[in-house]
Amino acid sequence: MPIVKTAQAVRTLASGAAVELLATDPGSTKDVAAWCRVTGHELLEQSVEGTVFRFVIRRK
Amino acid sequence: MTVATRPTFDPLAEAIGALEGLSDLADLPELPLAGPERASAVDDAKKLKDILIIDYSGDLEKVWAALILASTSGAMGVRTRVFVTFWGLQVFVKDSVRITGQNWMQKMLSAMQRPGVSHRKLSKMNFLGMGPWMMGRLAKQYGVASPRELLEAAQALGVEFIPCQMTMDMFGLKASDMIEGMGEPAGAATVIGLMTENSIPLFI
């Protein structure tokens, strides 16, 4: 549940702070983008390293 | 020749004015971390609709889907309510409670179908529990959260679970049979009321 975990992690951040998300779910590429669009948090970086999908998200 | 001037209505200017009013929301104090207050503040800022999931089925695969959607919706800052009714209500009985009900028919119903989120059956390929067991193994192998984990995550994200009063009565379920953190029991009028207001309904 990458989105649920991301939401929980972002809640612990101060505004403007960033968190790195490592997911193995290929669907997370689209899901993280949709989550950022709805919640307004910013997707700073996105990359794939082998089977790991990496995202950096900044809390709005 | 003179041109008469009259007050005009400029929808664009009105819209800009309305948006500028909204920009004050950025200065709001830190939002509380969980619960409906947070979700409703997000609503005001972004005009998100609410989500209302009607969890009618108690089948493993449908409960799983309902809980994935509910927890994700909660994670997206959308105010989320799950109205749990009929077979769906049995899911939200504590795992440890075995027999529920006051009379022999209610007791027999719970004996024939064990309540609790961890005791769901598949609607097909159940094979006396082999199907759900294999589903559980596969979920673990592929890192998919179990219904129980999703339920706990959803509750932590402020998703409200509203039990159906009518079903509680019919199955003889008491508030003490239900898991912690359930909302106040309600009925069909509450569901219809939410649908006519700002909720997107989903019947699973």
Contacts between the chains, C-beta under 8 A, distances in Angstrom:
chain1	res1	chain2	res2	distance
A	1	B	68	7.8
A	1	B	71	6.7
A	1	B	72	7.8
A	1	B	145	4.5
A	1	B	149	7.5
A	1	B	150	6.9
A	1	B	153	6.5
A	3	B	72	5.3
A	3	B	75	4.9
A	3	B	76	7.3
A	4	B	71	5.0
A	4	B	72	6.6
A	4	B	74	7.8
A	4	B	75	4.7
A	4	B	145	7.6
A	4	B	150	7.7
A	4	B	153	4.7
A	4	B	157	7.0
A	6	B	75	7.2
A	7	B	74	7.6
A	7	B	75	3.4
A	7	B	76	7.3
A	7	B	77	7.7
A	7	B	157	6.4
A	8	B	75	7.6
A	8	B	153	7.6
A	8	B	156	7.2
A	8	B	157	7.5
A	11	B	33	5.3
A	11	B	34	7.9
A	15	B	30	7.7
A	24	B	143	6.2
A	25	B	143	7.5
A	34	B	76	8.0
A	35	B	75	7.1
A	35	B	76	5.8
A	38	B	46	7.7
A	38	B	48	7.1
A	38	B	76	4.8
A	38	B	77	6.9
A	38	B	78	7.3
A	39	B	42	7.6
A	39	B	76	5.9
A	39	B	77	5.0
A	40	B	45	7.9
A	40	B	46	6.9
